[in-house]
Amino acid sequence: MLIKTRGIVFRNQKYGETSVILDVYTEEKGLQSYIVHGVRTTKARVSASLVQVMSLVELVTYSRDDRSLQHIKEIRPEVVYQSIPFDLKKGAIGLFMIEMARKSIREIEENKALFDFLHGSFLFLDQTLQPVGNFHLYFLCELAVFLGFQPDGTASSETPYFDLQEGSFLSSIPSHPYYVDEAQSLLLSRVLESTPEAIAGLQLSRTERRALLYHLMDYYRLHIEHFPTIHSHQVLETIF
């Protein structure tokens, strides 16, 4: 059956001499894999730039539940980015967001709320004129909500420590080593209470931003079974 859907390209892998396999998070069918033939030829009907990682696309696909690899009938750009391809910082943050989403989301079922969040996050990143150095931190906190392990509570004088294992702010240091100290817990609480627009105003030093990022990545490792190694954060550290 034919399905028309919006999608976000999560991964692009070469297949054979001229084809690619795309992992796409779709609005209608969740995470899907598609084969696109003839992309890597001079007379390709589908431009290679159209199927790059992070692309927002519209698809018409042949969908069969008994196949893990689907075929695309039509593909076109839904949105053409205006700044991400030309802004080194935005590009690095976008690639990190994609990698975290790709390695966190396993569901093949429709989840329009999650799709809208991801789609809106990339649109915001492309369109904002504000500094984007903290946006990936906000993204990780919000993505955790959709994945089912939303951090609970806020940092205060009564609950100054964040327990990475339990996902909540505590009054005392837990008996295990997976927790965040008072200073970092306060920063984390401010990120959790922020908005896409306000996160740019959160004043963080390079050391604070890096430490908070590592805590959040540890949080994902603790709450997602067999969470793979992340690589793109190293680019962020270099650029910022």
Residue pairs with C-beta under 8 A, 6 or more apart in sequence:
1 62
1 63
1 64
2 60
2 61
2 62
2 63
2 73
3 28
3 29
3 59
3 60
3 61
3 62
3 63
4 28
4 58
4 59
4 60
5 26
5 27
5 28
5 29
5 58
5 59
5 61
6 26
6 27
6 56
6 57
6 58
6 59
6 78
6 115
6 119
7 24
7 25
7 26
7 27
7 32
7 56
7 57
7 58
7 59
8 24
8 25
8 54
8 55
8 56
8 57
8 98
8 115
8 118
8 119
8 122
9 22
9 23
9 24
9 51
9 52
9 53
9 54
9 55
9 57
10 22
10 23
10 24
10 25
10 31
10 53
10 98
10 101
10 102
11 22
11 23
11 53
11 102
12 20
12 21
12 22
12 51
12 52
12 53
13 20
13 21
13 22
13 23
14 20
14 40
15 21
15 35
17 40
18 37
18 38
18 39
18 40
18 41
18 44
19 35
19 36
19 37
19 38
19 39
19 40
20 35
20 36
20 39
20 40
20 51
21 33
21 34
21 35
21 36
21 69
22 33
22 34
22 35
22 36
22 51
22 72
23 31
23 32
23 33
23 102
24 31
24 32
24 33
24 34
24 57
24 59
25 31
25 32
25 101
25 105
25 115
25 118
26 32
26 59
26 115
27 110
27 112
27 115
27 119
28 110
29 63
29 108
29 110
30 107
30 108
30 109
30 110
30 111
31 105
31 106
31 107
31 108
32 61
32 70
32 108
33 68
33 69
33 70
34 59
34 61
34 69
34 70
34 71
34 72
35 69
35 70
35 71
35 72
36 46
36 51
36 72
36 75
38 44
38 45
38 46
39 46
39 47
39 48
39 51
40 48
46 75
50 57
50 75
50 76
50 77
51 57
51 75
53 95
53 98
54 81
54 84
54 94
54 95
54 98
54 122
55 77
56 77
56 78
56 79
56 81
56 119
56 122
56 123
57 75
57 76
57 77
57 78
58 74
58 75
58 76
58 77
58 78
59 72
59 74
59 75
60 72
60 73
60 74
60 75
61 70
61 71
61 72
61 73
62 70
62 71
62 72
62 73
63 70
64 70
79 123
79 126
81 126
82 126
82 127
83 90
83 126
83 127
84 90
84 91
84 94
84 122
84 125
84 126
85 91
88 239
89 132
89 133
89 239
89 240
90 125
90 126
90 132
92 232
92 235
92 236
92 239
93 125
93 132
93 135
93 136
93 236
94 122
94 125
95 232
95 235
96 136
96 230
96 232
96 233
96 235
96 236
97 121
97 122
97 125
97 136
97 139
98 232
99 230
99 231
99 232
100 139
100 140
100 143
100 220
100 230
101 118
101 143
103 227
103 228
103 230
104 143
104 147
104 220
104 224
104 227
105 114
105 147
111 146
113 146
114 146
117 142
117 143
117 146
121 139
121 142
121 196
124 135
124 196
125 132
125 135
128 135
128 196
128 197
128 200
130 197
130 200
131 200
132 200
133 200
133 204
133 209
133 240
134 191
134 199
134 200
134 202
134 204
134 209
135 196
135 199
135 200
136 213
136 236
137 191
137 199
137 209
137 212
137 213
137 216
138 191
138 194
138 195
138 196
138 199
140 213
140 216
140 217
140 220
141 151
141 188
141 191
141 192
141 216
144 150
144 151
144 219
144 220
144 223
147 223
147 224
149 167
149 219
149 223
150 167
151 162
151 167
151 168
151 169
151 188
151 192
151 219
152 167
152 168
152 169
153 159
153 168
153 169
154 169
154 189
154 192
154 193
155 162
155 169
155 182
155 185
155 186
155 188
155 189
156 169
158 171
159 169
159 170
159 171
160 169
160 171
160 182
160 185
160 186
161 169
161 170
161 171
161 172
161 173
161 174
161 179
161 180
161 181
161 182
161 185
162 168
162 169
162 170
162 179
162 180
162 184
162 185
162 188
162 189
162 215
163 169
163 170
163 174
163 178
163 179
164 178
164 179
164 180
164 215
164 218
164 219
164 222
165 174
165 176
165 178
165 179
165 222
166 174
167 219
167 223
169 185
169 189
170 179
173 179
178 218
178 222
180 188
180 215
184 208
184 211
184 212
184 215
187 202
187 204
187 208
187 212
188 212
188 215
188 216
190 202
191 199
191 202
191 212
194 202
204 212
206 240
209 240
210 237
213 233
213 236
217 230
217 233
220 227
221 227
